[in-house]
Amino acid sequence: MNTAFEVFAGLLILVSGFLSMAAGFGIVRFPDVLTRLHAATKPQVLGLATVLLAIFVRNPTWGVASTAVLIMVFQLLTQPMTAHMLGRSAYRTLHVRRDLLIEDDLGRDIAAHADD
């Protein structure tokens, strides 16, 4: 294997580690559930993408490429829905600091349909 590809794969792993570290700091530092959820999900998707790319750079075969693409597609399809459902659950169980919300669309919709 070419040394340049190995260095590039190592750099991608370092980027992934940095993104994971940033997510960890965000989870610890941010004040409420929604911002922590945002800090956990966004870098996680990018971190997984960089790890999968590093795996493909290290072992460039069709089997690895197809598996990496399948994993990434599944991640991109499920991660936004998971984050949405966790955020909605946190909101409905009153674990969200509403004073930090700029726009409260869910609260407005719940109040509008409370009479139904």
N, C-alpha and C positions, 0 to 999 in steps of 0.2 A: 504494500500500500504506500502511496505517496505521502511523504512527511507533511506536505502542505495540507492534505486532507485530514490528517490526524490532528494537526494544530487547529484547523478550522472546527473540527468536531469537538475538540477540547474547549475552544472559545464558546461554542454553542452551549456546552454543558455549564460553563461559568455564567453565561447570560441567564440560563435557566435557574441556576442557584441564586443569582442576584434577584430574579423575579420572585422566587419562593421566599427569600429573605424579606423583600419588600412587602409581600403579602403578610408574612408573620408580624412585621413591625406595624402594619396597618391594623391588623386584628387586635393587637395589644393597645395601640395608641388611640384609635378612633373612639368617639364617645358613645355611639349607639349601635343598635343591631344593623340598621340599614347601611351605614357607612362601613361597618366591619364586613358585612356581606359583600359589598362592592369591592373592598380591598382584598377579600379572599378569592373572589371569582375571576376578576379580570386578569391579574397576573398568573393565575393558575392555568388558564387557557393558553396564554402566550408561552408560559414555561413548558407546558406539555408539547406545544408545537416545536419549540426549539430542541427539546430532547428527542422528539421523533425525527426531526431533521438531522440531528447529530447521529442518530442510529443509522439513518439512511446514508449519510456521508461516509460513515465507517464501514457499512456493509451494503453497497449499492446493487441490490438485486431486485427483480420484479416482486418477489415474495415479500421482501421487507417493505418495498414502496407501497404495495397494495394493502398490507397490514397497517402501515402508518397512516395512509389516507383513510382507511376504514375507521381507525381509532379516532382520528381528528374529526371526521364527519360526525361520528356518534357523539363526540364531546361537544361539538358546536351545536348539535341539535338538542342535547339534553341540558347543558349547563344554563342557558338563559331561563328555561322553564323551571329548573330546580331553584335557581336564585329567586325567581318570581314567586314561587310557591312558599319558599322559606320566608321571604319578606312579607308576603300576605299573611302568613300564619303568625309571624311576630307582631304585625299590626293588629290583627284580630284578638290576640291574647294580651294586648296592651303592653308589649315590651318595646315599643317605639317611643322615643322622645318627640312628641309632636311639636314642641317649641323649636326644634331644629329643622322642621320641614318647611320648605319654601312654598310648595304647592301640595295640598292634601286632596287629591282627586278621589282616592278611595273613601276617605271620610265623608266627602260631599256625596258620593254615590250611595254609601250606606245610609246616610241621613235622608236622602231623597226616597229611598226604597223602604225605609223603616215603617212607613204608614201602610204599605201593601199587605 
